[in-house]
Structures are given as C-alpha cells and as structure tokens.
Amino acid sequence: MTSLNENGIDFTGRKPMEYNEDEILELIWTAREEGKETLDEIPQLGQQREIIHLLQDMAQRGLISFQDNKVYLQTAGEEKASEIIRRHRLAETLLSLVFELEDSQVEPTACKFEHILSARVTESVCTFLGHPRYCPHGKPIPPDECCRKYQVEVKPLVTRLCDLQLGNQGRIVFIASKHRHRLVQLSSLGLTPGSIVRLLQRQPSYIISSGQTDIAVDKDIAQEI
C-alpha cells in the first residue's frame, strides 16, 4: 500500500533516519549536485514520522517545496543550505590542507564545524585559505561576499612558494609535506613556519633566499611550501 502525505509525497519503503533541518537542507543540496531530485533517489529521507513532520514544517515555512515526488529548495532554503555547505567545505579544506588530517577524520570533524562556525570566523577561514573555489574532494564551495570582494580588490593571504612572483618575499605559514624526511631536511636548512623567504629563480630549479643563504629546491617541494 502506498503512503502519501498531504503534499502528495510517497514515503513508502524508506529507511528511518534521524536528521535535523540543517542536515536535510545539506542532503537536498548535495543530492541535487548529483542530479537527484526525487525522494526515491534520496533514501535518507525516510518514512520516520518525525522526518515527515519536519519536511512538512520546512515546506510550510518556505524552505523547501514538493512537486511530483520531487523536492526543491526555495529561496530561503537555498540561502541557508548554501551557508551550511560553504562552512562544511571550507572546514574540509582547512582540516585537509593545513592540519593534514586523514580523510577519515576530516568528514566527521567538518560536520561539527559547519554547525558552530560564526559568519565572521567563516569569512576569516575563507580569507586565510585564499578564497578557494573547490574543496579537497573537488566539489564547489559556494562563494560569499568576501570572495566577490577578493576577485576585485584582494589577493589571497596564503599562496604556494611556486606561485610567488620573482623577487617577492613571503613568510612560510605551513609546509604541506607528508614526507617526514623532507620536513627534517627543510628544517635543517632553516625553512620552517615563520621563516621569511624571497624567490630568486624558477628554472632549472627554484632558488630562494632565507637570511644570508640561497637554497635550491625542486618544483614538487616548492609546491608544498
């Protein structure tokens, strides 16, 4: 027997799950990125009574809408979902590239971050990362006003050594290498977070000056600094 709610949505046979409003908006957004719109394609939205009531409440408040067993984000829901996705993917980028956490740790931690980051902290993280367009998994990060301003008037605060213009100097923020011996070698040369370096040459190898010393590094190393 088919079970329809008052919006004409068939919830028969769906597995019960527990989701709050933010998670449902995030789920609908990510499903849409994969070309999924019907509830049959989003099995996480189960037949559990609490979820049905939550979906109905969200529809009544103009966050989502239903048509022909499909679920859509309305303007208010689109804006809120965009903020959630943005916080989550910026957190993923920070945890993966800066703190170098394993993938198994990145996702659950980012899920916590997306609910606690304030708008100001989110903007600071975005600026620190240089307003990235994609997360480590290649998914687009919804831009905000700080990103639009950056495109016009601001340069990223963090860049790779290999992208530094010849003659310019910068302070090393972090070295994203997973090779311990390489970190030890760079440390012995005085290339550690906080060090000031100047790019002198790109070919045939990168030459940088640090203090009174000129140091040659390969391209793959320059990409990690």
BELURRA-V467532 format. One record per pair of residues at least 6 apart in sequence whose C-alpha atoms are under 8 Angstrom apart, sorted by the first residue. I is the first residue (numbers start at 1). J is the second residue. If there is no record, write none. Layout:
I_J / I_J
//
This chain:
1_12 / 2_10 / 2_11 / 2_12 / 3_10 / 3_11 / 3_12 / 4_10 / 4_11 / 4_12 / 5_11 / 5_52 / 7_56 / 7_66 / 8_67 / 8_68 / 8_69 / 9_66 / 9_68 / 9_69 / 10_39 / 10_69 / 11_39 / 11_46 / 11_47 / 12_47 / 13_46 / 13_47 / 14_43 / 14_44 / 14_45 / 14_46 / 14_47 / 15_43 / 15_44 / 15_45 / 15_46 / 15_47 / 15_48 / 16_44 / 16_45 / 16_46 / 16_47 / 16_48 / 17_44 / 17_45 / 17_46 / 17_48 / 17_51 / 18_51 / 19_51 / 21_54 / 21_58 / 22_81 / 22_84 / 24_45 / 25_73 / 25_77 / 25_80 / 25_81 / 26_81 / 26_84 / 26_85 / 28_37 / 28_42 / 28_71 / 28_72 / 28_73 / 29_73 / 29_81 / 31_37 / 31_42 / 36_42 / 37_70 / 37_71 / 37_72 / 38_69 / 38_70 / 38_71 / 39_45 / 39_69 / 39_70 / 39_71 / 45_51 / 46_52 / 55_64 / 58_64 / 59_65 / 59_66 / 62_74 / 62_75 / 62_76 / 62_77 / 63_73 / 63_74 / 63_75 / 63_76 / 63_77 / 63_78 / 64_71 / 64_72 / 64_73 / 64_74 / 64_77 / 65_71 / 65_72 / 65_73 / 65_74 / 66_72 / 82_142 / 83_142 / 84_114 / 84_115 / 85_114 / 85_141 / 85_142 / 86_141 / 86_142 / 86_143 / 87_113 / 87_114 / 87_117 / 87_122 / 88_110 / 88_111 / 88_113 / 88_114 / 89_110 / 89_134 / 89_135 / 89_141 / 90_122 / 90_125 / 90_126 / 90_132 / 90_135 / 90_141 / 91_110 / 91_113 / 91_114 / 92_106 / 92_107 / 92_110 / 92_135 / 92_136 / 93_135 / 93_136 / 94_125 / 94_129 / 95_101 / 95_106 / 95_110 / 96_102 / 96_103 / 96_106 / 96_136 / 97_176 / 98_174 / 98_176 / 100_176 / 123_146 / 126_132 / 126_147 / 127_146 / 127_147 / 127_156 / 127_157 / 128_156 / 128_157 / 128_158 / 129_156 / 129_157 / 129_158 / 130_155 / 130_156 / 130_157 / 130_158 / 130_159 / 131_147 / 131_150 / 131_156 / 132_141 / 133_140 / 133_141 / 133_142 / 133_143 / 134_140 / 134_141 / 135_141 / 150_156 / 158_173 / 160_222 / 160_223 / 160_224 / 160_225 / 161_199 / 161_222 / 161_223 / 161_224 / 161_225 / 162_202 / 162_206 / 162_219 / 162_222 / 162_223 / 164_199 / 165_199 / 166_198 / 166_199 / 166_200 / 166_201 / 166_202 / 167_198 / 167_199 / 167_200 / 168_198 / 168_199 / 169_196 / 169_197 / 169_198 / 169_199 / 170_196 / 170_197 / 170_198 / 171_193 / 171_194 / 171_195 / 171_196 / 171_197 / 172_191 / 172_192 / 172_193 / 172_194 / 172_195 / 172_196 / 172_197 / 172_225 / 173_193 / 173_194 / 174_192 / 174_193 / 174_225 / 175_183 / 175_192 / 175_193 / 175_224 / 175_225 / 176_224 / 176_225 / 177_183 / 177_224 / 186_192 / 189_215 / 190_210 / 191_210 / 195_210 / 196_210 / 196_211 / 197_208 / 197_209 / 197_210 / 197_211 / 198_208 / 198_209 / 198_210 / 199_206 / 199_207 / 199_208 / 199_209 / 200_206 / 200_207 / 200_208 / 200_209 / 201_207 / 201_208 / 205_216 / 205_217 / 205_218 / 205_219 / 206_216 / 206_217 / 206_218 / 206_219 / 206_222 / 207_214 / 207_215 / 207_216 / 207_217 / 208_214 / 208_215 / 208_216 / 208_217 / 209_215
//
